[in-house]
Amino acid sequence: MSKSLLNEFFPTIQIKEKILKYIYSNQELSKTFSSWPSEFQEEFLAFCTGVKGIKILYDSIFKELFNPETHRERVEHFLSQLLGQKVKIKEILPNDTTRLSDESALLITDIVVELEDGPLANLEVQKIGYAFPGQRLACYSADLLLRQYKRVKDKRKKKFTYRDIQKVYTIVIYEKSPREFHLACENYIHHSKQQFDTTLQLEQLQENILIALDIFQKTIQNKPIETELEAWLTFLSCDQPERIIQLLEQFPFFKEIYQEIYDICQNIEEVMRMFSKELYELDKNTVQYMIDELEEQVEAYKKENMEYKETCLSLTQRIKELEAQLSQYKNFSQSETSQQPTENKS
């Protein structure tokens, strides 16, 4: 019964035999465990025994670790690294329940906070990057700005001016990024903000930060972790024990966070419930992903068909123009011929 590499840092990690014995001693747990696909069973055991690192982006785990109500300083630290500035959370705002219900299969988590100097930040984590990411992002950002506008206007009433509106940051982290991101070479962080194409300087309020964790992992593979932002992204995306140990040695404050999760793992019933939910969400996400993929293909075919139709119409119109010109030449030629004098034969 060998221990994992992570046991040195977290002695409370349980061994596989003990976990299985506990599961099979409980009829309900045994039934649940047996209903899982074999690869999911192995992932569960690797998770609990430290053979592999913890899947931080599991919905239940991420929400537990990054709940701004209970871990405000942790969320502030993370947002500070993402935004490149010191962040202090002033207030935690309710989610947009309408959008969440519409997009429930798309999101791992959705956190909205007001920062100390007024801006809003919306942090989203998506397990799978779905189709039309640019369009979704534009809608998310516009929705966040409109929420702030309504909220501030209701609060300020007649004293309201547009100067009261602060920036809104939309931050989306992808575990598996959309295909468009893989065309951007090794770039895994994308930051956008609005500006004019002239020297005109006006304050624009919408900024977006997109992070592709799968591309980050490929880019930083076998390289040292150099910055705190890289440390956070490694924490979110890496499940290799050797890499996690390197992270803990360079950035010890992550040990407290990992310990929280291994404490959760002591409750087998709770962890199995969490994994059952993840399996359900994974199935639902996969179905939604397939739907989005098909919709994107349909749109592409429609566009191609429309372009084909437009090309045909253009060519047909050009043919008609050329035929008209040819007809004019023929008429002119016939007219010239009829007007020529007949030669006298003597």
Stockholm file with secondary structure:
# STOCKHOLM 1.0

chainA/1-346         MSKSLLNEFFPTIQIKEKILKYIYSNQELSKTFSSWPSEFQEEFLAFCTGVKGIKILYDSIFKELFNPETHRERVEHFLSQLLGQKVKIKEILPNDTTRLSDESALLITDIVVELEDGPLANLEVQKIGYAFPGQRLACYSADLLLRQYKRVKDKRKKKFTYRDIQKVYTIVIYEKSPREFHLACENYIHHSKQQFDTTLQLEQLQENILIALDIFQKTIQNKPIETELEAWLTFLSCDQPERIIQLLEQFPFFKEIYQEIYDICQNIEEVMRMFSKELYELDKNTVQYMIDELEEQVEAYKKENMEYKETCLSLTQRIKELEAQLSQYKNFSQSETSQQPTENKS
#=GR chainA/1-346 SS CCCCGGGGTCTTCCCHHHHHHHHHTSHHHHHHHHHSCHHHHHHHHHHHHTSSCCCTTSHHHHHHHTCTTTCHHHHHHHHHHHHTSCCCEEEEECCCHHHHHHTTTTCSEEEEEEETTSCEEEEEEEEECCSCHHHHHHHHHHHHHHHHHHHHHHHHGGGCCGGGCCCEEEEEEEEECCGGGGGSTTCCEEEEECCCSSSCCCCCCEEEEEEEHHHHHHHHTTSCCCSHHHHHHHHHHCCCHHHHHHHHHHCTTHHHHHHHHHHHTTCHHHHHHHHHHHHHHHHHHHHHHHHHHHHHHHHHHHHHHHHHHHHHHHHHHHHHHHHHHHHHHHHHHHHHHHHSCCCCCC
#=GC SS_cons         CCCCGGGGTCTTCCCHHHHHHHHHTSHHHHHHHHHSCHHHHHHHHHHHHTSSCCCTTSHHHHHHHTCTTTCHHHHHHHHHHHHTSCCCEEEEECCCHHHHHHTTTTCSEEEEEEETTSCEEEEEEEEECCSCHHHHHHHHHHHHHHHHHHHHHHHHGGGCCGGGCCCEEEEEEEEECCGGGGGSTTCCEEEEECCCSSSCCCCCCEEEEEEEHHHHHHHHTTSCCCSHHHHHHHHHHCCCHHHHHHHHHHCTTHHHHHHHHHHHTTCHHHHHHHHHHHHHHHHHHHHHHHHHHHHHHHHHHHHHHHHHHHHHHHHHHHHHHHHHHHHHHHHHHHHHHHHSCCCCCC
//
